C-alpha cells in the first residue's frame, strides 16, 4: 500500500516524498511489483516508519536598541536558526505604530516623529518553524524628544569702559576694597571677574621678588664667607644693607611713591652698592693690619675709614649725578618706571653712605678685631696670601 505522503514512479519504481508531523506512524504491507506485460513479479512486503521531529525550537537572538530620538531612524534585525533545518517565519507582539515589521527576516524598523515620543514596552519577536516557536526576551523602545537647536544670533557689542582716578590713596588698599566688593557680589552662571593691568603685573612681580631677594642675600653671604672665612666679618659687611633700605623707603615716602616693582628693583641695586662700600673698608682694615703691620686698634680703624671715605663719596656722587635727570623729570612721558627706581637708589645711596661712615668702623672695632685675629691664628699663611 502506497503511503499517502509518498509518490510512486511507475517507470522507475521509485518511492519518494516528505512526510509531515501528521504522518507520524508506521506504513506497512507496502508491495512493489513489476510487469513486462506477460508476467508479474513482486517485491517482498516492507514497512516505512515515520518518526516524530526532535523537540528543538528555533533559536533567536539579538540585542535591540532601547532608545531612539524622534526624527532619527530605528532598525533592529534578530538572528535565528532552526536545528531541524525548517523554514522560519517571524512574528511580533507590541509593535509600535510608527514601526514596520518584516515577517520573513524579523527586521523591525521605522522613524518615529516627535508626536510618537514615549515608551513602548513589552515588544516580543518570535521565530516559528511551523511546529515550534523561539521567543526573544521582551524589550522596550523609548522615543526621546530631540534637544532644541541653538539659534545663532549675530550682533555687534560696543562698550566704553568707565575711567576714574583714585583719591590718592594707596593702590593696594584700593584694590583690596575692590576685591572685597566683587567677592560679595553674586555673578550669573558662566561669568567671572579679574583685576588686570599694571597693578596685577606688579603684584606678580612682588611675589617673584619676595622669593628671589632672600636667595640673592644668601648668595652674597656665601661669597663673602668664602672670601673672609668668617661669619662675623661677613655679617659686618652685610650690616650696611638695612641702612641702605631705610634710605630707600624714606625717599619713596617723602616723594609719595608706591612700593611697586620698580622701587624693589632699586632696592636690589642699592643693596649691591651698600655691600661694596662696607667691603672696601673692611678689606682695607685687614690690609693695614697684615701688610703694614698696624695693630688692631682704633688708630687703624680711623686711618682706614679716612682713606676709604673719598672713594665711597666719589662713587655715591657719580651715581647721584647720573640719577639726577630721572629724579627731576617725573612727569615726562616714558619715565613712569625709571623714576621710582631712581628715587629708591638715590635715597639708599644717601643713607648707606652717611650711616656706613660710622656703623662699619664701630662694628669692626666691637666685633671684627677678634674675628680677624681668630682667622689669622687659624692659618696665617693663607690669610696673608688671601688678603
C-alpha positions as CSV (number, residue, x, y, z in Angstrom):
1,X,0.0,0.0,0.0
2,X,1.5,3.3,-1.1
3,X,1.8,5.9,1.8
4,X,-0.3,9.0,1.3
5,X,2.7,11.3,1.7
6,X,4.7,9.4,-1.0
7,X,4.8,9.5,-4.8
8,X,5.4,6.3,-6.8
9,X,7.1,6.4,-10.3
10,X,5.7,3.5,-12.4
11,X,8.5,3.9,-14.8
12,X,11.4,3.6,-12.4
13,X,9.7,2.1,-9.4
14,X,11.0,4.9,-7.2
15,X,9.1,5.8,-4.0
16,X,9.8,9.4,-2.8
17,X,8.2,12.0,-0.6
18,X,8.5,14.1,2.6
19,X,6.3,13.1,5.5
20,X,4.8,15.7,7.7
21,X,4.4,15.6,11.5
22,X,0.8,14.5,11.0
23,X,2.1,11.4,9.1
24,X,4.0,10.1,12.1
25,X,3.4,6.3,12.3
26,X,4.1,3.0,10.6
27,X,3.1,2.3,7.0
28,X,3.2,-1.5,6.5
29,X,2.4,-4.1,3.8
30,X,4.0,-1.9,1.1
31,X,4.5,-4.2,-2.0
32,X,6.2,-3.0,-5.2
33,X,5.5,-5.2,-8.3
34,X,7.0,-5.2,-11.8
35,X,5.4,-6.5,-15.0
36,X,6.6,-6.9,-18.6
37,X,3.0,-7.5,-20.0
38,X,3.1,-11.2,-19.8
39,X,4.4,-11.9,-16.3
40,X,4.4,-10.0,-13.0
41,X,6.8,-10.3,-10.0
42,X,6.5,-8.8,-6.6
43,X,9.0,-7.3,-4.0
44,X,8.6,-8.7,-0.6
45,X,6.3,-6.6,1.6
46,X,8.0,-3.9,3.7
47,X,7.1,-1.1,6.1
48,X,8.1,2.6,6.5
49,X,8.0,4.2,10.0
50,X,7.8,8.0,10.2
51,X,9.4,9.2,13.4
52,X,8.4,12.5,15.2
53,X,10.7,15.5,14.9
54,X,13.1,16.3,17.8
55,X,11.8,18.7,20.4
56,X,14.1,21.6,19.4
57,X,12.5,25.1,18.8
58,X,14.2,27.7,16.6
59,X,16.9,29.7,18.2
60,X,16.5,33.5,18.1
61,X,18.9,36.1,19.5
62,X,19.9,39.8,19.3
63,X,20.2,42.9,21.4
64,X,17.8,45.6,20.2
65,X,18.4,49.3,20.8
66,X,16.1,50.6,23.6
67,X,16.2,54.4,22.8
68,X,15.7,56.4,19.6
69,X,15.5,60.2,19.1
70,X,12.4,61.4,17.3
71,X,13.2,62.1,13.7
72,X,16.0,59.5,13.6
73,X,15.8,56.1,12.0
74,X,15.5,52.9,14.2
75,X,16.4,49.4,13.0
76,X,16.8,46.0,14.6
77,X,17.1,42.6,13.0
78,X,17.4,39.4,15.1
79,X,19.3,36.4,14.0
80,X,17.5,33.0,14.1
81,X,18.4,29.4,13.2
82,X,16.3,26.2,13.2
83,X,18.0,23.0,14.5
84,X,15.7,20.9,12.3
85,X,16.5,22.9,9.1
86,X,13.0,24.0,8.6
87,X,12.0,27.4,7.2
88,X,11.4,30.1,9.8
89,X,8.7,32.7,10.0
90,X,8.8,35.7,12.4
91,X,6.1,37.3,14.4
92,X,5.8,40.3,16.8
93,X,3.6,41.5,19.5
94,X,3.5,45.0,21.0
95,X,4.8,46.6,17.7
96,X,4.9,50.4,17.8
97,X,2.6,52.1,15.4
98,X,5.4,54.0,13.8
99,X,7.4,50.9,13.1
100,X,7.3,48.3,10.2
101,X,7.9,44.6,10.8
102,X,9.1,42.0,8.1
103,X,7.9,38.5,8.9
104,X,10.4,36.9,6.6
105,X,13.5,38.5,8.1
106,X,12.3,39.6,11.5
107,X,13.5,43.1,10.9
108,X,11.9,45.9,12.8
109,X,12.5,49.4,11.6
110,X,10.9,52.9,11.3
111,X,11.4,56.6,12.0
112,X,9.3,58.0,14.9
113,X,8.0,61.5,14.9
114,X,8.0,64.0,17.7
115,X,4.4,63.1,18.4
116,X,5.5,59.4,18.9
117,X,7.6,60.3,22.0
118,X,7.1,57.9,24.8
119,X,7.9,54.4,26.0
120,X,6.8,51.3,24.0
121,X,7.1,48.3,26.3
122,X,6.6,44.5,26.1
123,X,7.8,44.2,22.5
124,X,8.2,40.4,21.7
125,X,9.6,39.0,18.5
126,X,9.2,35.2,17.9
127,X,10.6,32.7,15.3
128,X,8.3,29.8,14.2
129,X,9.3,26.8,12.1
130,X,5.7,25.6,11.7
131,X,5.8,23.3,14.7
132,X,7.8,25.0,17.5
133,X,8.5,28.6,18.4
134,X,11.5,30.5,19.7
135,X,11.0,33.7,21.7
136,X,13.3,36.8,22.0
137,X,13.1,38.3,25.5
138,X,10.7,41.2,25.7
139,X,12.2,44.7,25.3
140,X,11.1,48.3,25.3
141,X,11.8,51.3,23.0
142,X,11.9,54.8,24.3
143,X,11.3,57.6,21.8
144,X,13.0,60.8,23.1
145,X,12.3,64.4,22.2
146,X,15.4,65.9,20.3
147,X,17.1,68.7,22.2
148,X,16.3,72.2,20.9
149,X,18.6,73.5,18.2
150,X,20.5,76.6,19.4
151,X,19.8,79.7,17.4
152,X,22.9,81.7,16.2
153,X,22.4,85.4,16.7
154,X,24.9,87.8,15.2
155,X,25.3,91.1,17.0
156,X,27.8,93.8,17.5
157,X,28.5,94.9,21.0
158,X,30.1,98.3,21.7
159,X,31.2,99.2,25.2
160,X,33.3,102.0,26.5
161,X,34.8,101.2,29.9
162,X,34.5,103.9,32.6
163,X,37.6,105.6,33.7
164,X,38.1,107.1,37.1
165,X,41.1,108.4,39.0
166,X,41.8,107.4,42.6
167,X,41.6,109.8,45.5
168,X,45.4,109.5,46.1
169,X,45.0,106.5,48.5
170,X,47.4,103.6,48.5
171,X,46.7,101.5,45.4
172,X,47.0,98.2,47.4
173,X,44.2,99.3,49.7
174,X,42.0,100.4,46.8
175,X,42.5,97.0,45.1
176,X,41.8,95.2,48.3
177,X,38.5,97.0,48.7
178,X,37.6,96.3,45.1
179,X,38.2,92.6,45.6
180,X,36.0,92.6,48.7
181,X,33.2,94.2,46.8
182,X,33.5,91.9,43.9
183,X,33.6,88.8,46.2
184,X,30.4,89.9,47.9
185,X,28.6,90.5,44.6
186,X,26.9,87.4,43.1
187,X,27.5,86.9,39.4
188,X,25.4,85.0,36.8
189,X,26.5,81.5,35.9
190,X,29.4,81.5,33.5
191,X,30.7,84.9,34.5
192,X,33.9,85.7,36.3
193,X,35.9,88.8,37.2
194,X,39.6,89.5,37.3
195,X,41.7,92.6,38.1
196,X,44.3,93.2,35.4
197,X,46.7,95.9,34.4
198,X,49.9,97.3,35.8
199,X,48.9,96.6,39.4
200,X,48.3,92.9,38.6
201,X,51.7,92.7,36.9
202,X,53.3,94.5,39.8
203,X,51.7,92.1,42.3
204,X,53.1,89.1,40.4
205,X,56.5,90.8,40.2
206,X,56.5,91.4,44.0
207,X,55.8,87.8,44.6
208,X,58.8,86.9,42.5
209,X,61.0,89.5,44.2
210,X,59.9,88.1,47.6
211,X,61.3,84.8,46.5
212,X,64.5,86.0,44.8
213,X,65.6,88.6,47.3
214,X,66.3,86.1,50.2
215,X,68.2,83.9,47.7
216,X,70.3,86.9,46.5
217,X,71.2,87.9,50.1
218,X,72.1,84.3,50.9
219,X,74.4,84.2,47.8
220,X,76.1,87.4,48.8
221,X,76.7,86.0,52.3
222,X,78.2,82.8,50.8
223,X,80.6,84.7,48.6
224,X,81.7,86.9,51.5
225,X,82.1,84.0,53.8
226,X,84.2,82.2,51.2
227,X,86.4,85.3,50.9
228,X,86.9,86.1,54.6
229,X,86.3,82.7,56.1
230,X,84.5,84.4,59.0
231,X,80.8,84.6,59.7
232,X,81.3,87.8,61.8
233,X,83.2,89.7,59.2
234,X,80.7,88.7,56.5
235,X,77.8,89.9,58.7
236,X,79.6,93.2,59.5
237,X,79.9,93.9,55.7
238,X,76.2,92.9,55.2
239,X,75.2,95.2,58.1
240,X,75.0,98.1,55.7
241,X,72.1,96.5,53.7
242,X,69.4,97.6,56.2
243,X,70.9,101.1,56.3
244,X,70.5,101.4,52.6
245,X,66.9,100.1,52.6
246,X,66.0,102.7,55.3
247,X,67.0,105.5,53.0
248,X,65.2,104.0,50.0
249,X,61.9,103.6,51.9
250,X,62.2,107.1,53.3
251,X,62.8,108.6,49.9
252,X,59.8,106.8,48.5
253,X,57.6,108.0,51.4
254,X,58.8,111.6,51.0
255,X,58.1,111.7,47.3
256,X,54.8,109.9,47.6
257,X,55.8,106.9,45.5
258,X,54.2,103.5,45.8
259,X,56.2,100.4,46.8
260,X,56.0,98.8,43.3
261,X,58.2,96.5,41.3
262,X,60.3,99.4,40.0
263,X,61.1,100.5,43.6
264,X,62.0,96.9,44.6
265,X,64.4,96.7,41.7
266,X,66.1,99.9,43.0
267,X,66.4,98.1,46.4
268,X,68.4,95.4,44.8
269,X,70.7,97.8,43.1
270,X,71.3,99.9,46.2
271,X,72.0,96.7,48.2
272,X,74.9,95.9,46.0
273,X,76.3,99.4,46.4
274,X,76.0,99.2,50.2
275,X,77.8,95.9,50.4
276,X,80.6,97.1,48.2
277,X,81.1,100.2,50.4
278,X,81.4,98.1,53.5
279,X,83.6,95.6,51.7
280,X,86.1,98.4,50.7
281,X,86.5,99.5,54.3
282,X,86.8,96.0,55.9
283,X,89.3,94.9,53.3
284,X,91.4,98.0,53.8
285,X,91.3,97.4,57.6
286,X,92.7,93.9,57.1
287,X,95.4,95.1,54.6
288,X,96.6,97.7,57.0
289,X,97.0,95.1,59.7
290,X,98.6,92.4,57.6
291,X,100.8,94.2,55.2
292,X,101.6,97.5,57.1
293,X,101.8,95.8,60.4
294,X,99.5,98.2,62.2
295,X,98.0,96.9,65.4
296,X,94.3,96.2,65.5
297,X,93.3,99.3,67.5
298,X,91.3,102.5,67.0
299,X,94.1,104.2,65.1
300,X,93.9,101.5,62.4
301,X,90.2,101.9,62.1
302,X,90.3,105.7,61.9
303,X,93.0,105.6,59.2
304,X,91.3,103.0,57.1
305,X,87.9,104.8,57.3
306,X,89.5,108.1,56.3
307,X,91.4,106.6,53.4
308,X,88.3,104.9,52.0
309,X,86.0,107.9,52.6
310,X,87.0,109.5,49.3
311,X,86.3,106.5,47.0
312,X,83.0,105.9,48.7
313,X,81.9,109.6,48.3
314,X,83.1,109.7,44.7
315,X,81.0,106.6,43.9
316,X,77.9,108.0,45.6
317,X,78.3,111.4,43.9
318,X,78.8,109.9,40.5
319,X,75.7,107.7,40.9
320,X,73.7,110.5,42.3
321,X,74.6,112.8,39.3
322,X,73.7,110.1,36.9
323,X,70.2,109.7,38.5
324,X,69.5,113.4,38.7
325,X,67.7,113.6,35.3
326,X,65.3,110.8,36.3
327,X,64.7,112.4,39.7
328,X,63.6,115.8,38.3
329,X,61.7,114.5,35.3
330,X,59.0,112.5,37.0
331,X,56.2,114.0,34.8
332,X,57.9,113.3,31.5
333,X,56.4,110.5,29.4
334,X,58.4,107.3,29.5
335,X,59.8,107.9,33.0
336,X,57.0,106.2,34.9
337,X,59.1,103.1,35.5
338,X,62.5,104.7,35.8
339,X,61.6,107.4,38.3
340,X,60.7,105.1,41.2
341,X,64.0,103.2,40.5
342,X,66.0,106.4,40.7
343,X,64.2,107.6,43.9
344,X,64.9,104.3,45.6
345,X,68.6,104.2,44.6
346,X,69.2,107.8,45.5
347,X,67.7,107.5,48.9
348,X,69.6,104.3,49.6
349,X,72.9,106.0,48.5
350,X,72.4,108.8,50.9
351,X,71.6,106.7,53.9
352,X,74.2,104.0,53.3
353,X,77.0,106.5,52.6
354,X,76.3,108.6,55.6
355,X,75.5,105.8,58.1
356,X,78.1,103.4,56.9
357,X,80.8,106.0,57.7
358,X,80.0,105.3,61.4
359,X,78.5,101.9,61.6
360,X,81.1,99.8,59.8
361,X,84.0,101.1,61.8
362,X,82.1,100.7,65.1
363,X,81.0,97.2,64.3
364,X,84.6,96.3,63.2
365,X,86.1,97.7,66.4
366,X,83.5,95.9,68.5
367,X,83.4,92.5,66.8
368,X,85.7,92.4,63.8
369,X,89.1,92.7,65.5
370,X,88.5,89.5,67.5
371,X,87.1,87.7,64.4
372,X,90.1,88.8,62.3
373,X,92.6,87.6,64.9
374,X,90.8,84.2,65.0
375,X,91.2,83.9,61.2
376,X,94.9,84.8,61.3
377,X,95.5,82.4,64.1
378,X,93.8,79.6,62.2
379,X,96.0,79.9,59.1
380,X,98.3,82.9,59.0
381,X,100.0,82.0,55.7
382,X,96.6,81.6,53.9
383,X,95.4,84.9,55.4
384,X,98.5,86.8,54.1
385,X,98.1,85.2,50.7
386,X,94.3,85.9,50.5
387,X,94.3,89.5,51.8
